């Protein structure tokens, strides 16, 4: 079973440092291309735009460490956006709307945990099913229509300020919320038995089971964390748009994988550090922002990101097969 030292292993830290070096390089390149890129008027909104990518990166990263994948992330974001916005539009207090929304999203996480951890359904198939169901729920929430404006009542304004608009000093509250969530799950992964069990089943699920790890419980925990992160990202999108969009979160399962693998988390399970996900999410957001300012078409931006993700996965596979440095067990 992995121990805490393995979390700070040389290969893991090398991947993290490489990701952060990539962030610095991108910042320099885009600053040279457009000096306005490094102005506070761009960097502050950029920090806020990283939040959804970081949240889905945390959730997808933890699931990937277990050796699985979560394709339902984008649909859970859509559910979160549509359920919260629909309830608020119908006069429900935002706090109660958030609680109901959270319960609905966590049900998806529970279902994923049961399908993959209990019934041993391949994660690609299991979460593909919940992805489709989740998107259907997002569509049904408001009778297959996007919601109208959620309004300007004091409680609604407070909701939008907390999750998107308001700042504390130079930091948006949404950034603070996202970083708190990251600190909590990074602590869990680094210093608790739950974190060690997550790494263990990703390294060797049979050995972990023989060592007394409850594979079903641990797998379910990973999927619940993923659902919670997607739920929070959905609230941020609701606050940003001021309405519910049925297509919210589309393709975010891929964004989560991108943030995770660019940050050094292995898609094969058992290795990776959440500290790298911050860099991975930043790379994605910086590329989107910088390429947009450079007037690069959206299609080309997606091609560039896709190539980066594939290259990162190939590097991870090569490292595990001993083609790059020492072969991993």
Secondary structure as GFF3:
##gff-version 3
##sequence-region A 1 329
A	DSSP	alpha_helix	4	7	.	.	.	ID=ss1
A	DSSP	alpha_helix	10	33	.	.	.	ID=ss2
A	DSSP	three_ten_helix	35	38	.	.	.	ID=ss3
A	DSSP	alpha_helix	40	65	.	.	.	ID=ss4
A	DSSP	alpha_helix	73	89	.	.	.	ID=ss5
A	DSSP	alpha_helix	94	113	.	.	.	ID=ss6
A	DSSP	pi_helix	114	118	.	.	.	ID=ss7
A	DSSP	alpha_helix	123	140	.	.	.	ID=ss8
A	DSSP	alpha_helix	154	160	.	.	.	ID=ss9
A	DSSP	pi_helix	161	165	.	.	.	ID=ss10
A	DSSP	beta_strand	167	168	.	.	.	ID=ss11
A	DSSP	beta_strand	171	172	.	.	.	ID=ss12
A	DSSP	alpha_helix	173	191	.	.	.	ID=ss13
A	DSSP	alpha_helix	193	203	.	.	.	ID=ss14
A	DSSP	alpha_helix	205	210	.	.	.	ID=ss15
A	DSSP	alpha_helix	215	241	.	.	.	ID=ss16
A	DSSP	alpha_helix	252	262	.	.	.	ID=ss17
A	DSSP	alpha_helix	274	293	.	.	.	ID=ss18
A	DSSP	alpha_helix	298	320	.	.	.	ID=ss19
###
